[in-house]
Amino acid sequence: MAENRRDEPFFMTATTQFGLEDVLTQELEQLGAKIEQVHSRAIEFMGNKQLLYEANLWCRTAMRILKPFAAFYAPDEKALYREVGRVDWSRYIQPDQTFAITAVVNKSTFEHSLFVAQLTKDAIVDQFRDRTGSRPSVDVNKPDIRLHLHMLDNEVTLSLDASGESLHRRGYRQQTNAAPLNEVLAAGLLLLTGWDGKKTLIDPMCGSGTILTEAALIAQRIAPGLYHQGKFGFENWPDFDLALWESVQLDARNAQIEEPQAYIGGSDISSEFLELARQNVEAAGLEDYIRLAVRDMREAKAPKGDPGLVIMNPPYGERIGEEEQMAELYKMIGDTLKSNFQGYDAYIFTGNLDAAKRVGLKASRRVPLFNGPIDCRLLKYELYQGSRRVARPE
């Protein structure tokens, strides 16, 4: 009977960042998911418990995996409290566990998501107190059970958060405040390029090395969830299947490739950033797969061998008065790419579209994305060898 319960399919939702929906859909399909709907920043899909575990372990571009379990219409406070109270919460939370609620409210009569979360919490706690005389506690930082409430036009969906900590927090980054890209976005950029994990990959402005680290994880077929710190959310659920979870983890470890699959190299003009990159690479156990050097972008050159991919996330110049400095930087980037990376495909991820015009090359592809609140583009440049390599004058 346990095997049957494992195999029963149910609905799930994977959340991601804007612009990464297609690559996350492909990741889920490769795991065997049946895609139901693709929304902005969310994918609805069907799968069984094994897929739930594998999605948390393997999806490089998912922020969270949610398991919806209740839906209802709540036009006002009274209705919300009543409908939440109709759920049998003993199926999802034990009295000795802690919980937290994240509420997202759009186009509804409720104006504040925090108020919706508070009212939902009250209904849950009151049910436990009425039935058992005791109640679970709220812990907003590290709860045992994370609940997600989504309200659109007063239609409410309640979900269990299977991930716990956001999946972008891989666990290998030593100082998160020094990195302009989170891990999900870095992996998403690589997957958007279509890089096969075999061709040479160069990041000549690597900063703390997030793109390089994610590239090595892809090339060596390493599941990013193996770095996850602490428990996943589903490990605290009443129906957690330890034997199945251990089997999924073992399969992931056995899938890793020991032999280096691609030349992955990075450099940065800042020795401090490069030291951070070294620490992150070592924390991920990837020092055998990534080559690092302190180097000015002007000195960056393609290694010997067949052309591959050059990708970078240069500064955006968000401080006042940096416009001219950024224009010169992006012109230098373009000149270096044209001179030193002929035959490569180049990708620049930037939030400074004015400065990007100074690259002096025509972008063959422009992918809209966000880095936090910053409107960005992933720009592709095909660096043809010979006469087709023509710079566009400004």
C-alpha atoms as one frame of an Amber mdcrd trajectory, in Angstrom:
protein
   0.000   0.000   0.000   2.873   2.378   0.734   4.085   2.001  -2.836   0.622
   2.952  -4.112   0.546   6.077  -1.967   3.940   7.056  -3.299   2.686   6.792
  -6.858  -0.576   8.706  -6.489  -0.226  11.892  -8.595  -1.199  15.269  -7.157
  -0.976  18.942  -8.118   2.117  20.980  -7.357   3.331  24.488  -8.127   6.941
  25.477  -8.738   7.737  29.171  -8.350  10.587  30.911 -10.138  11.809  34.328
 -11.259  10.327  36.285 -14.153  11.758  35.100 -17.467  12.827  31.647 -16.260
   9.446  29.946 -16.712  10.407  28.097 -19.903  13.656  26.666 -18.572  11.968
  25.565 -15.331   9.244  23.895 -17.404  11.942  21.968 -19.266  13.595  20.960
 -15.984  10.304  19.639 -14.606   9.514  17.760 -17.817  12.929  16.081 -17.701
  12.033  14.818 -14.219   8.794  13.359 -15.570   6.326  16.070 -14.525   3.078
  16.548 -16.420   2.829  20.298 -16.996  -0.684  21.686 -16.466  -0.216  25.453
 -16.807   2.604  27.965 -17.133   1.998  31.302 -15.397   4.219  34.292 -14.815
   6.799  33.071 -12.271   4.923  29.819 -11.550   4.445  26.390 -13.156   1.524
  24.115 -12.238   2.263  20.435 -12.723   1.259  16.913 -11.738   3.496  14.288
 -10.171   3.901  11.848  -7.310   5.791  12.034  -4.014   9.045  10.934  -5.619
   8.788  13.797  -8.113   8.140  16.226  -5.237  11.390  15.129  -3.611  13.306
  15.147  -6.914  12.038  18.590  -7.908  13.420  20.057  -4.673  16.714  18.277
  -5.178  17.254  18.831  -8.912  15.473  21.983 -10.132  18.100  24.652 -10.686
  15.648  27.457 -11.498  12.871  26.807  -8.942  12.574  29.041  -5.899  10.001
  26.871  -4.134   7.916  23.740  -4.682   4.401  24.102  -3.261   1.719  21.464
  -2.691  -1.800  23.005  -2.797  -4.330  21.307  -0.485  -7.304  23.668  -0.125
  -9.096  26.309  -2.216 -12.088  28.518  -1.463 -13.660  31.937  -2.032 -13.295
  34.520   0.745 -14.959  37.880   0.008 -14.459  39.223   3.546 -12.747  38.630
   6.904 -15.560  36.477   8.274 -15.488  34.172   5.253 -11.692  33.841   5.335
 -11.699  32.898   9.034 -14.586  30.461   8.523 -13.100  28.703   5.482  -9.640
  28.375   7.032 -11.306  26.926  10.115 -13.016  24.248   8.013  -9.660  22.712
   7.066  -8.608  19.807   9.302  -5.266  21.263  10.337  -4.238  18.169  12.309
  -3.491  16.581   8.919  -0.763  19.138   8.239   0.568  20.494  11.544   1.285
  18.707  14.828   0.607  20.627  18.076   4.297  20.495  19.032   5.443  21.905
  15.674   6.057  25.517  14.709   4.573  27.097  11.598   4.611  30.281   9.541
   2.376  31.693   6.818   3.401  33.621   3.726   0.476  35.442   2.106   0.388
  36.912  -1.397  -2.693  39.041  -2.130  -3.636  40.452  -5.552  -6.762  42.232
  -6.839  -8.722  41.471  -3.667 -10.887  43.294  -1.151  -8.116  42.668   1.375
  -5.459  45.368   1.157  -2.696  43.918   3.345  -1.128  40.481   2.984   0.146
  40.618   6.578  -3.416  41.018   7.846  -4.527  38.019   5.752  -1.663  35.941
   7.175  -2.546  37.011  10.735  -6.228  36.146  10.309  -5.320  32.758   8.827
  -2.975  32.093  11.742  -5.739  32.959  14.212  -8.154  30.507  12.587  -5.559
  27.700  12.683  -4.537  28.326  16.287  -8.155  28.645  17.467  -9.014  25.258
  15.903  -6.173  23.531  17.746  -7.043  25.245  21.026 -10.735  24.312  20.735
 -10.034  20.668  19.848  -6.983  19.826  21.950  -6.452  22.603  24.470  -2.964
  23.205  23.070  -1.702  24.995  19.984   1.336  25.068  17.683   3.598  28.107
  17.905   4.506  30.568  15.180   8.158  30.821  14.129   8.679  33.192  11.214
  12.403  32.407  10.848  12.757  28.610  10.910   9.312  27.023  11.171   8.751
  23.267  10.911   5.809  23.823   8.574   5.635  26.665   6.061   2.232  27.527
   4.634   1.649  29.608   1.536  -1.600  31.517   0.976  -2.293  32.938  -2.485
  -5.318  35.187  -2.959  -6.375  36.440  -6.405  -9.757  38.161  -6.797 -10.614
  36.749  -3.352 -10.048  33.185  -4.581  -7.754  31.581  -2.008  -5.328  28.693
  -2.484  -3.578  27.217   0.546  -0.376  25.251  -0.054   2.296  23.453   1.923
   5.782  24.725   1.155   7.832  21.616   0.364  11.139  23.474   0.155  11.508
  25.217   3.501  14.409  27.598   2.855  14.179  29.089  -0.637  15.890  26.784
  -3.130  18.149  29.603  -4.354  20.016  29.327  -1.045  22.196  26.437  -2.140
  24.441  26.609   0.912  27.848  26.981  -0.764  27.998  30.785  -0.798  30.154
  32.057   2.053  29.111  35.734   1.998  25.720  36.339   0.400  25.989  40.146
   0.626  28.860  40.170  -1.890  27.017  38.510  -4.762  24.910  40.509  -7.242
  23.286  37.323  -8.624  21.416  34.680  -6.703  22.021  31.044  -7.589  18.676
  30.468  -9.330  19.207  33.446 -11.630  22.797  32.394 -12.387  21.659  28.877
 -13.300  18.789  30.347 -15.325  21.172  32.503 -17.377  23.235  29.428 -18.251
  20.193  27.355 -19.183  18.812  30.223 -21.305  22.017  30.213 -23.353  21.479
  26.538 -24.174  25.017  25.713 -22.969  25.488  21.943 -23.134  27.907  21.531
 -20.222  30.618  20.357 -22.636  31.863  23.463 -24.443  34.362  25.891 -22.961
  32.754  28.484 -20.680  34.483  31.715 -19.649  33.310  34.421 -17.230  35.873
  37.263 -17.426  34.082  39.383 -14.789  33.215  36.556 -12.406  32.874  38.445
  -9.122  32.245  35.910  -6.355  31.863  33.111  -8.902  28.159  32.244  -8.786
  27.817  31.734 -12.560  30.957  29.570 -12.614  29.784  27.454  -9.678  26.375
  26.867 -11.212  28.067  25.998 -14.518  30.192  23.328 -12.822  27.094  21.881
 -11.132  25.434  21.587 -14.548  28.503  20.140 -16.278  29.176  17.538 -13.569
  25.476  16.659 -13.234  25.364  17.612  -9.547  21.937  18.170  -7.966  21.945
  21.662  -6.370  19.664  20.451  -3.564  22.508  18.320  -2.202  23.928  21.589
  -0.800  20.654  22.537   0.928  21.219  23.500   4.565  18.991  21.915   7.192
  15.781  20.092   6.394  13.561  20.537   3.373  10.004  21.480   4.302   8.575
  18.098   3.303  10.826  16.338   5.850   8.549  17.722   8.603   5.292  16.587
   6.982   3.244  13.756   8.576   3.499  11.666   5.380   7.286  12.049   4.984
   8.768   8.872   3.472  12.351   8.587   4.746  13.200   5.480   2.710  12.029
   7.120  -0.515  13.927  10.330   0.273  17.154   8.435   0.984  16.706   6.569
  -2.308  16.234   9.834  -4.242  19.371  11.307  -2.626  21.408   8.177  -3.393
  20.315   8.287  -7.038  21.401  11.940  -7.204  24.832  11.213  -5.740  25.298
   8.308  -8.145  24.417  10.590 -11.087  27.410  12.873 -10.458  30.225  12.750
 -13.016  33.734  12.794 -11.534  35.699  13.477 -14.730  35.685  17.203 -15.711
  33.269  17.717 -18.596  34.191  21.221 -19.752  36.857  23.894 -19.432  35.254
  26.392 -17.009  37.348  29.457 -16.311  36.783  32.773 -14.594  38.672  35.921
 -13.748  38.113  39.273 -12.104  40.133  42.430 -11.657  39.360  42.416  -7.909
  41.547  40.102  -5.840  39.021  40.376  -3.003  36.163  39.142  -5.188  38.342
  36.386  -6.585  39.190  35.205  -3.073  35.459  35.052  -2.360  35.006  33.056
  -5.566  37.707  30.613  -4.422  35.995  30.198  -1.050  32.624  29.541  -2.689
  34.077  27.072  -5.184  35.861  25.210  -2.392  32.732  25.191  -0.222  30.923
  23.527  -3.126  33.767  21.025  -3.570  34.290  22.137  -7.175  37.915  23.308
  -7.142  38.881  20.527  -9.593  36.424  21.857 -12.195  36.870  25.650 -12.181
  39.994  27.698 -13.007  40.277  31.144 -11.425  42.686  34.051 -11.914  43.005
  37.732 -11.033  42.867  39.495 -14.397  41.661  42.731 -15.959  38.853  42.181
 -18.472  41.112  43.754 -21.136  43.546  40.854 -20.719  40.916  38.113 -20.914
  41.509  35.713 -23.775  39.910  32.571 -25.067  41.830  29.392 -24.117  43.164
  27.105 -26.823  40.643  24.766 -28.397  37.234  25.041 -29.985  35.200  28.223
 -29.334  32.571  28.061 -26.623  30.627  30.509 -24.511  31.658  33.714 -22.775
  29.158  35.063 -20.241  29.317  37.919 -17.754  27.325  40.127 -15.422  29.183
  43.469 -15.484  28.407  46.349 -13.078  25.258  48.354 -13.845  26.506  51.671
 -12.448  23.628  52.475 -10.111  25.352  55.383  -8.369  24.787  58.945  -9.571
  27.494  60.239 -11.873  28.695  56.854 -13.135  27.186  57.152 -16.642  30.438
  58.007 -18.437  32.387  55.423 -16.471  29.861  52.723 -17.426  29.899  53.774
 -21.082  33.672  53.336 -21.169  33.448  49.980 -19.368  30.913  48.535 -21.805
  32.868  49.815 -24.801  35.957  48.072 -23.423  33.928  44.865 -22.967  32.812
  45.003 -26.590  36.343  45.691 -27.862  37.769  42.778 -25.845  35.078  40.378
 -27.028  35.677  41.332 -30.667  39.452  41.016 -30.367  39.909  38.031 -28.051
  36.839  35.789 -28.375  36.262  35.375 -32.085  34.014  32.436 -32.877  32.438
  32.466 -29.402  28.852  33.193 -28.440  28.920  36.036 -25.903  26.199  36.795
 -23.351  26.070  39.969 -21.295  23.532  40.186 -18.471  22.948  43.801 -17.519
  20.561  46.255 -15.937  22.137  49.215 -17.745  20.646  49.148 -21.234  22.023
  52.561 -22.162  25.600  51.511 -21.409  25.008  48.213 -23.252  24.586  50.197
 -26.474  28.293  51.039 -26.219  29.291  47.384 -26.611  29.383  48.099 -30.351
  27.859  44.803 -31.447  24.349  43.984 -32.598  22.553  41.700 -30.145  21.009
  38.679 -31.878  18.818  37.943 -28.858  17.437  39.956 -25.944  15.824  38.118
 -23.020  13.907  40.277 -20.468  14.728  39.337 -16.857  14.966  40.916 -13.421
  17.843  40.967 -10.949  15.919  41.746  -7.779  13.931  44.887  -8.656  16.232
  45.861 -11.556  14.866  45.484 -15.087  17.575  43.601 -16.992  18.338  41.929
 -20.307  20.390  38.909 -21.245  22.001  40.016 -24.511  23.486  37.530 -26.964
  26.268  38.505 -29.371  27.574  36.147 -32.039  31.283  36.880 -32.414  31.835
  35.776 -35.996  35.336  35.186 -37.252  36.512  37.152 -40.263  34.528  39.676
 -42.276  31.125  39.066 -40.642  32.426  40.495 -37.372  31.298  44.084 -37.878
  31.040  46.585 -35.048  28.049  48.901 -35.127  29.228  52.528 -34.827  27.607
  54.641 -32.165
